[in-house]
Amino acid sequence: MSRFWSPLVKQLTPYVAGEQARLPDLVKLNTNENPYGPAPEVLAAIAHANADDLRLYPDPAASALRRVIAAHHGVQADQVFVGNGSDEVLAHAFHALFQHGLPVLMPDVSYSFYPVYCRLYGIPHEQVPLKADFCLDVQDYARPAGQVGGVVLANPNAPTGIALPLADIEALLCLHPDRVVLVDEAYVDFGGESAVSLIARHPNLLVVQTLSKSRGLAGLRVGYALGSVELIEGLARVKDSFNSYPLDRLAQAGAVASFGADAYFRQTCARVMQSRERLSAGLRELGFQVLPSAANFVFATHPGQDAGELAQRLRAQAILVRHFKLPRIDPFLRISVGTDAECGRLLGALNTITRSS
């Protein structure tokens, strides 16, 4: 530790991102990227962006992008907030909407950035255990009025991939009508049911999505939130107190173009979902237990294999998967859905490893 660090920095335990290795002939199935990349229209929009304009600041409100997002989801532009990846959007939401001095409720097995945000902003939180099958029981979130600072959950959940029905989301909203319920829908386009349709009748709902997964733009860093005008205004107040220009001109141009490439978007999502089912079936044939997934990854465990050791043996063959050495999920691997060829190479390697053990 440095003597120059603040007391806050000294006690932080930062989020650890998935490995970004540079291995030859790499099969990278550890960070849930889309194996098919962005639509051609996106690449063309970025390539044709006026280079001379880069000397000028981008539109701080990202007005054109907010309009196309609003049209895509059937809301108004002033119900849309955009940021530098959904992680920044989530960070602003925690800062703007959860600092009530009361615990924010979240699943005990979920996106591990949520408790990091709480520690960063001094927000108390309570991790509510999922059931033994890793499903969420809405009644576990019932608390007396005035004892909850908000609720945050990923749907479909990460790293399990399990989706919560829309009726359960609405039940959560009704349990805590005076607190924000944040639904992180990073993976919703791969088989989940979006809660955006609930925004009109639940002003406490904030839905966060990203272009990193289903639109193949993890490298462009664009995320957004949808909600009531008052929630979006709260996010904008924090953003404009931190960084008025989170999205550069190229990111805005590419993101706008991605919403005009609907056929490509739907086609690649369908391909990922088909590959996911084939991958799940292949893993089960090898003796793995695979949780039902509505995301672009699967969560699997083998009763006769140590997950951490499996991940290391796969890495030795230039195949990356994600292992979380955490309570309850230490026996599992989170495996991103790659191309069919990449999934085939993974299954072949696992077949050799499990048969030789």
C-alpha positions, 0 to 999 in steps of 0.5 A, spaced: 500 500 500 502 507 498 502 512 503 499 516 498 492 512 497 486 515 501 483 511 506 477 509 501 482 506 496 486 502 501 480 498 503 477 497 496 477 490 493 476 491 485 473 487 480 477 482 476 476 482 469 476 476 465 483 474 462 485 478 456 490 473 453 495 473 447 496 466 446 497 463 439 491 459 436 486 462 442 479 459 443 477 465 448 471 463 451 472 466 458 469 473 457 462 472 453 464 476 447 460 475 441 463 470 436 460 473 430 462 481 431 459 487 429 454 488 423 458 490 416 453 497 417 457 498 424 464 498 421 462 502 415 459 507 419 466 508 423 470 507 417 466 513 414 466 518 420 469 524 418 476 524 421 476 532 421 470 532 426 475 528 431 478 535 433 471 537 436 468 534 442 462 529 441 455 530 442 455 530 450 447 528 450 449 523 444 442 525 442 442 521 435 443 515 439 438 516 444 433 517 439 434 510 435 435 506 442 428 509 444 425 508 437 428 500 438 424 500 445 418 504 444 420 509 449 421 516 449 428 519 448 428 522 455 427 515 458 434 513 455 441 514 458 447 512 455 454 511 457 461 508 456 459 501 457 454 498 461 459 498 467 459 505 467 451 506 467 451 501 472 456 505 476 452 512 475 446 508 477 449 506 484 451 513 485 445 516 483 439 512 486 442 507 491 445 512 496 440 512 502 443 509 507 439 503 507 442 496 504 441 494 497 439 487 496 442 483 490 443 475 489 449 472 493 451 469 486 451 474 481 455 479 477 461 481 482 461 488 480 455 490 484 458 489 491 464 493 488 460 499 487 457 498 494 464 498 497 466 504 492 460 509 494 459 506 501 452 503 500 450 498 505 448 491 501 445 485 503 447 478 498 440 474 498 442 467 497 439 464 491 435 457 492 439 451 491 438 450 484 440 457 483 433 460 482 431 466 485 425 466 490 422 473 490 419 472 497 426 472 499 426 480 497 420 482 502 422 487 507 418 492 511 418 498 508 423 503 510 429 497 510 431 497 503 435 502 499 434 498 492 434 492 489 439 490 483 439 483 479 442 481 473 436 477 468 438 473 465 443 472 471 450 472 471 454 467 471 448 462 472 445 464 465 438 463 469 432 467 467 427 470 471 420 470 468 417 477 467 412 476 472 417 475 478 420 482 476 414 485 476 412 482 483 419 485 485 417 492 483 411 491 487 414 489 493 418 496 493 415 501 490 418 507 493 425 504 491 429 503 485 429 496 482 435 495 477 434 490 472 441 488 468 439 485 462 446 484 459 444 478 456 437 478 455 437 478 447 439 471 447 433 468 450 431 472 456 424 476 457 426 484 457 422 488 463 422 494 458 415 493 457 414 494 465 417 501 465 410 505 463 407 503 469 413 502 474 417 509 475 421 505 480 424 500 474 431 502 471 433 497 465 440 497 463 443 494 457 449 493 453 451 493 446 457 489 448 454 482 447 448 481 442 451 486 438 458 484 438 461 491 440 465 489 446 470 493 444 466 500 442 464 500 450 457 503 449 451 501 454 445 504 456 439 505 461 431 505 460 427 508 465 422 514 467 424 521 466 426 522 473 431 516 474 434 518 467 435 525 469 438 522 476 443 519 472 445 525 467 446 529 473 451 524 476 454 523 469 455 531 468 458 531 474 463 526 472 465 526 465 460 530 460 463 526 454 463 519 455 462 516 448 466 519 443 464 520 436 466 513 433 462 510 438 456 514 437 456 513 430 457 505 430 452 504 435 447 508 431 448 504 425 448 497 430 440 499 431 439 499 423 442 492 422 436 489 425 436 483 421 444 481 422 442 482 430 437 477 430 441 472 425 447 472 430 443 472 436 439 466 433 446 462 431 449 463 438 442 460 441 443 454 437 450 453 438 449 454 446 444 448 445 449 444 442 454 446 447 450 444 452 448 437 449 455 436 448 457 437 455 452 433 458 454 427 454 461 428 457 458 427 464 457 435 466 451 438 469 449 444 465 444 449 468 439 452 463 441 458 460 438 464 457 445 467 455 451 467 451 454 462 456 453 456 460 454 454 467 457 447 468 460 442 473 463 435 472 462 431 479 468 428 477 473 434 476 475 440 479 473 446 476 479 450 477 484 444 474 479 443 468 480 451 467 488 450 467 488 444 463 484 447 458 488 454 458 494 449 457 491 448 450 489 455 449 482 454 450 480 460 456 474 459 460 472 462 466 472 459 473 470 463 479 473 461 486 467 463 490 463 460 495 457 456 492 460 456 485 467 454 485 465 447 482 463 450 476 466 453 469 462 459 466 463 457 458 462 463 453 458 460 447 463 461 441 463 459 434 461 451 432 468 450 431 470 453 437 465 449 441 467 443 438 475 444 440 473 445 447 468 439 447 474 435 444 479 437 449 474 436 455 473 429 452 480 427 452 481 430 459 475 427 462 477 420 459 484 420 462 482 422 469 
